[in-house]
Amino acid sequence: MRGRRALARWHHGEPRSAAIGAAAVFRRKTACWLTCDAQRCASHATDGGQVARKQSPARGRVVLIASPKGGVGKSSLCRSLLVSAARQGIRCLGVDLDPQQTLTKWHARRERVRQTYPECSEVPVLAVPLADWRAALKETGNVDLLVIDTPPSIEAQYGATLSLCAAADIVLVPTGATQDDVDSVTPWMRTLTGADIRSSFVLNRANRRVRSYEAIRTKLLQVGALCPVEIPLLEDIHVSAGKGLAVPDFVKAKAAETFDALWAYVVREAGIRVPAKAA
């Protein structure tokens, strides 16, 4: 609780040194707790709803999209990664933990599109309450890739969210390019790195032409890893989503190369196995 309060005080502008000290204690306790939790999961395998984190060749990879800031493009990032995977013949599944079910609603639109255009890649999505995250992870035995969308209210179920992050192969933290975004996502990234969770910022709606761009980028790099591929503010992203599609569905889309590069980064960082014919 002290660590959480410290992060909250940090958000509300109380002295940075006091917040860092309390947060550091919280991160150490979190790292210890997560290690014990992972060991318990490994020892119990799938008994009683626990999921073993085995690094066997049969286990599908888990890419988790998590950010405490709303409106930073978590669901759009999920959609793009899922479509990129499906187009390369990877058995993938989207897991929607957000009560707003943005990803689930997109999937329903996509299924309607596929009735007319069956050549459109199938992208299954499963809606699951955040409290049942262990049940969702069992799907790693049935698919090659899980892409998980989370709600922005991380604080509501902090323990469950951190345990889920520890079970992922990589956690992507989308963020906008404003100081408000940085203030929101940097404490979260410090918590992830303090618990030795593999994670990376993804800069969304980036505009290199504005003066503040480099300053924001530098602040993010001072806290954690930053994906080298930035997502610009493009109408293609929102227009395609309204039709149940994603930018990777359109080979000639303006942002196609950007999302191809983003997918290549995630494949490498998460250790996703791409079929030889697709590679």
N, C-alpha and C positions, 0 to 999 in steps of 0.2 A: 504493500500500500504506500510506503514512503516513496518508492520509485515512481509510482503512478502520480502521486501528488506533486512530486518534483517536476515531472514532465508537464503537469497541468500548470504549475506555477511558472514554468518556463514560458509556456504559451501566453500567460497573462502578464508577462513582463517583469516578474520579480528578479532579483539579482541572479545573474547567470552562474556565478561561482557556487552559490548555495544549491542551485538546481542541479548542476553537474555532479556535485558531491553525492547528493542523495540518489541521483539517477545511476551513478556508477555502482553504488551498493546494490541497487535494484537489478542492474544488469548482471552482476556477479551471481546473485541469488537465482536469477532467471536462468542463467547458463547452467548452474548446478541442477536446478529443477528439471530443465529440459533434458539434460544428460540422463538423469534417473528415469524420466518418463520414457525416453527412447529405449533404455535398457529393459524396462518393464515390457514395452511393446514387443521387443525382440524375443524376450523369454516366453511370452504368452502366445506368440504367433497371432492367429486369428481367433483364439478362444475368448469368449465373453465380449466380443465386439472390439477386442484389441487387434491392432494391425502390426505385423512385423515389418520392420524396415530393412528388408533383405536386399542386398545389392546383387541379386541373381540376374542372369541374362533375361529371365522371363518377366521380370518386373518392369512395368511401364514407367516412363518418366513423368514427373510431376512438375508443372510450371504453375506457380501461384502468383496471381496479380493482387497486390494488397497495398492500400494507401489510406491513411486516415483522412485525407482530403477528398471531398466529393467533387464530381464534375471534372476530373482530370483524365478521363478516357480509359478507365479500367475495362469496361465492357467492350469498347471498340478495339482495344488491344487484344482482348480474348478472342473476339470474332476473327480478327485478321490472322492470329496464330493458328486457330482451328482450321480456317479455310486453307491456309498455306500447307498445313499438315495433310489435310484430306486430299488436296490436289497432288500431293506426292505419294499417295497410296499408303499413308500412315494411318493405322487404326487409332482414331482419336475420340475423345469424349470431353465435352464441356460440362463443368459442374458449376451450377449457379447457386451460390450461398447467400445471395443478396435477396432480402424479402421483397424488394421491388421487382425482381425477376426480369431485369432488362434483357439478359442473355436468353432467357426462356422465351420471351415474347418475340425476340429476333428469330429464334429457331422456328417458332410457329409460322412466321411470315415466310421463312425459307422453305419450309415444307410445302406451303401453298405454291411457291414458285416452282418447286420440283415436280409438282403434278403436271405442269405445262412443259417444263424443260427438265426432263429426267437426267440429262447429262450434267446438270448442276451437282457438284459434289455433295454427298450426304454428310452432314455435320450433326451428330446426335448431341443433345443437351439434357442433363439431368438436374432437376431442381431439388436441392437438399437443404434442410435447416443447418445452420452453422454448428449447432450442438451435436449433430450427427456426422461430423467430419470424418470420423474413423470409418464409418460405413461407406462413405464416398471413396475413401482411399482403397477400399477392397477392390475397386474397379481396375486398379493397376495390374491385376492378374488377368484381365480380359482385354485390355487395350495396350497400345504402344505409348500413348501419351494422354495425360490428363491435364487440361487447362482449367484452372479454378478461378472463378470470379468471386470476390468477397465484398461484403457491404462496407461502406465508408465508416460506419460506427464501430471501429475496432475496440474502443474502450468498453463497449457494452459486454463483450465476451473476450476479454483480453487473454485469459489463460488458454482458451480454445484456439484463438487465432495464433498465438505463439507456438503452440504445439503443432498446429497445422503447418506453420512456416518451417518448423524443424523437420517435418516429414517431407518437405518439397526438395526437389533437386536445385531449384533456383527460385527466388522470390523477386519479382519485378515490381518496382515501386514507381508508378507513373506520377508525374508532377508537371504542373504548369510552369511558366517561366516568369513568375512574379514573386515578389518578396513574401507575400502572404502564403504562397505555395511552399516556399522554402521554410518558412517558420513552422508550417504544419508537418512537413515530411521529414525534416532533419532529425527531430527527436526519435521518430519511429525507426529511421535508418540506424541511428546510434544504438537503439535497443537490439536490432537485428545483428549488427556487427559485433556488439558486445556478447551476444549469445552464440557467436561463430556460425551464424546462418548465412549461407551464400545468397547474396542479394545485389541488386543493381538498380539505380535510378534509370527511368526512361523519360527523357524530356519531351513533353508533348506540347503541341501548338507553339512550337518554337519559331522565332523570327530573328534570324541572324542580322537583320538590318537595323534593329533597334539597339540603342546604346547600352541598355541594361543586360543584353544577352550574355556577354562574356562574364559580367559580374555574377549573374545568377549561376552560370555554368561553373565558375570557380568555386562558389560557395558549396555547391553540391559535391564537387570533387574533393573538397576538404573534409567531407563527412563520410563518403562511401564511393563505391564503384559507380561509374556512369556509362550507360550503353553508348557506344560511339555513333549510333544511328539515332538521329532526332526526327521526330514526327512533326512536320509543318502543319499549319492551320490550313486545311484544304476542304473544300465543299464535297469532294468525292467521298470522303469518309462518312459524312452524315447522310448524303443522298443514297449511297449504296445500302446503308443500314436500314433505311426506311423501306427498302425493297426486299429485305431478308438476305442481303448479299454483303460482301466485304470487298475492299479494294483489291485483294489478290484474285478475286473472281474475274477481274478485268485485266487482261494481259497488257493492254495499251493505255491503261489509266495513267494519269499524270504522276500519281504517287506509287506506281507499281514497283519501281526500282527501290524506293525507300523501304517498302514492306518486304521485298525480297531480301534486302540487306539485313533488316531487323530479324527476319526468320533465320537467316544464316547465323547470326549472332546467338540467338536462343538455342539453335541446334548444337552449336559448339559448346556453349556454356552449360547446358543441361545434359549433354551427352545423349541426345536423341538419335536413335538409329534410323537412318533414311534408307529405304530400299535402293539397291544398286542401280536399278533401271531409272529411278528418279534422280539419284545423285549424279 
